[in-house]
Amino acid sequence: MTTQNQLFDLLNLPPGGEVAAPRRAPWKILIVDDEGDIHAVTKLVLADFTFRERGLAFVDAYNGYSACKIMEEQPDTAVILLDVVMESRDAGLQVIQHIRTKLNNSQVRIILRTGQPGEAPEHDVIVNYDINDYKCKTELTAQKLFSSLITALRSFEAIAAAESASLGLKQALEAVPMTDAGMARFLSGLLMQVGAMLGVAGRELLLLRRRSDERFTLVAAQGKHEAHAGQDAATLFDAATLAGLRRVGGPGVLAAQHGVFLIPSAGTVIYVEGEIALKEADWMAVGKYCDRVYRAICSRAPNGEISMLTLNNS
């Protein structure tokens, strides 16, 4: 007769039947620096680092070319700790451009670390390059490095989750009939998903389309305005709210008494009733999510144009 422990052995289980939780893959961290000591010290300082019960897996690059090659092969890298001056005075800046434009990787978080801030002034770099943090090596203590990495990983996690959600919704969109009723249901689901991501589920959410005459049309809604799709926003909102919508000029713009979010490629605004306070990473994640969904909608429309009544510009 087979004993319980023999059964556990056959099933490769520990005695007592307890199943060990699977270990989650570590976060990939790419260290890009031409100084070997920087690599060694960074790994030493972060040796016991964990976030969300995941440790770190380090990848080393000692010049810009190697960094770009690694990112081509390992696009799931979470954070890059990037030096500026390596084989050339702007090698690090060239790496940023390659990753963001040539590889089209907007998920990876880039922390620029420089020992020569005069070669890459902080203001100029932040304005002109898509980085997520800027640190001088001389002031980057172990605690500051720890804090920067936590912030970067939180941002990466939020954006990756949004990317995954947008792909799932994109697949759902492919099954939606290209009719006004089918698209209305889909857009209502989109608002529910955005509400969950923003942590405002149950509150009034509206998707509004900015028309060529600078007026707004209600496309879809969650809440009391759900039955008002197709109406001019001027019939639904007070003057102050309409003025706030008109001031929207970029992603993550917060207006008094309510939050508004512009999907850049669509001229479309998501309106959240009541005050809302979100971190930049949350805005970025929602923006990426909505932009991907909007592009998916456009790709299904004739000639790449949205011609349905509910999304018409006119």
Secondary structure as the mmCIF struct_conf table of DSSP 4:
data_model
#
loop_
_struct_conf.conf_type_id
_struct_conf.id
_struct_conf.beg_label_comp_id
_struct_conf.beg_label_asym_id
_struct_conf.beg_label_seq_id
_struct_conf.end_label_comp_id
_struct_conf.end_label_asym_id
_struct_conf.end_label_seq_id
HELX_RH_AL_P HELX_RH_AL_P1 GLN A 4 LEU A 10
TURN_TY1_P TURN_TY1_P1 LEU A 11 ASN A 12
TURN_TY1_P TURN_TY1_P2 PRO A 15 GLY A 16
BEND BEND1 GLY A 17 GLY A 17
HELX_LH_PP_P HELX_LH_PP_P1 GLU A 18 PRO A 26
STRN STRN1 TRP A 27 VAL A 32
BEND BEND2 ASP A 34 ASP A 34
HELX_RH_AL_P HELX_RH_AL_P2 GLY A 36 VAL A 45
TURN_TY1_P TURN_TY1_P3 LEU A 46 ASP A 48
STRN STRN2 PHE A 51 PHE A 51
TURN_TY1_P TURN_TY1_P4 ARG A 52 GLU A 53
STRN STRN3 ARG A 54 ARG A 54
STRN STRN4 LEU A 56 ALA A 61
BEND BEND3 TYR A 62 ASN A 63
HELX_RH_AL_P HELX_RH_AL_P3 GLY A 64 GLU A 73
TURN_TY1_P TURN_TY1_P5 PRO A 75 ASP A 76
STRN STRN5 VAL A 79 ASP A 83
BEND BEND4 VAL A 84 VAL A 84
BEND BEND5 MET A 86 SER A 88
TURN_TY1_P TURN_TY1_P6 ARG A 89 ASP A 90
HELX_RH_AL_P HELX_RH_AL_P4 ALA A 91 GLN A 97
HELX_RH_PI_P HELX_RH_PI_P1 HIS A 98 LYS A 102
BEND BEND6 LEU A 103 LEU A 103
BEND BEND7 GLN A 107 VAL A 108
STRN STRN6 ARG A 109 THR A 114
BEND BEND8 GLY A 115 GLY A 115
HELX_RH_3T_P HELX_RH_3T_P1 PRO A 117 GLU A 119
BEND BEND9 ALA A 120 ALA A 120
HELX_RH_AL_P HELX_RH_AL_P5 GLU A 122 ASN A 128
BEND BEND10 TYR A 129 TYR A 129
BEND BEND11 ASN A 132 ASN A 132
STRN STRN7 ASP A 133 CYS A 136
HELX_RH_3T_P HELX_RH_3T_P2 LYS A 137 GLU A 139
HELX_RH_AL_P HELX_RH_AL_P6 ALA A 142 GLU A 174
TURN_TY1_P TURN_TY1_P7 ALA A 175 ALA A 175
BEND BEND12 VAL A 176 VAL A 176
BEND BEND13 MET A 178 THR A 179
HELX_RH_AL_P HELX_RH_AL_P7 ASP A 180 LEU A 198
TURN_TY1_P TURN_TY1_P8 GLY A 199 GLY A 199
TURN_TY1_P TURN_TY1_P9 ALA A 201 GLY A 202
BEND BEND14 ARG A 203 ARG A 203
STRN STRN8 LEU A 205 ARG A 210
TURN_TY1_P TURN_TY1_P10 SER A 212 ASP A 213
BEND BEND15 GLU A 214 GLU A 214
STRN STRN9 PHE A 216 GLN A 222
BEND BEND16 GLY A 223 GLY A 223
TURN_TY1_P TURN_TY1_P11 LYS A 224 HIS A 225
HELX_RH_3T_P HELX_RH_3T_P3 GLU A 226 HIS A 228
TURN_TY1_P TURN_TY1_P12 ALA A 229 GLY A 230
BEND BEND17 GLN A 231 GLN A 231
STRN STRN10 ASP A 232 ASP A 232
HELX_RH_3T_P HELX_RH_3T_P4 ALA A 233 THR A 235
TURN_TY1_P TURN_TY1_P13 LEU A 236 LEU A 236
BEND BEND18 PHE A 237 PHE A 237
HELX_RH_AL_P HELX_RH_AL_P8 ALA A 239 ARG A 246
TURN_TY1_P TURN_TY1_P14 ARG A 247 ARG A 247
BEND BEND19 GLY A 250 GLY A 250
TURN_TY1_P TURN_TY1_P15 PRO A 251 GLY A 252
STRN STRN11 LEU A 254 ALA A 255
TURN_TY1_P TURN_TY1_P16 ALA A 256 GLN A 257
STRN STRN12 HIS A 258 ILE A 263
TURN_TY1_P TURN_TY1_P17 PRO A 264 GLY A 267
STRN STRN13 THR A 268 GLU A 273
STRN STRN14 GLY A 274 GLY A 274
HELX_RH_AL_P HELX_RH_AL_P9 GLU A 280 ARG A 300
BEND BEND20 ALA A 301 ALA A 301
HELX_RH_3T_P HELX_RH_3T_P5 PRO A 302 GLY A 304
BEND BEND21 MET A 308 MET A 308
HELX_RH_3T_P HELX_RH_3T_P6 LEU A 309 LEU A 311
#
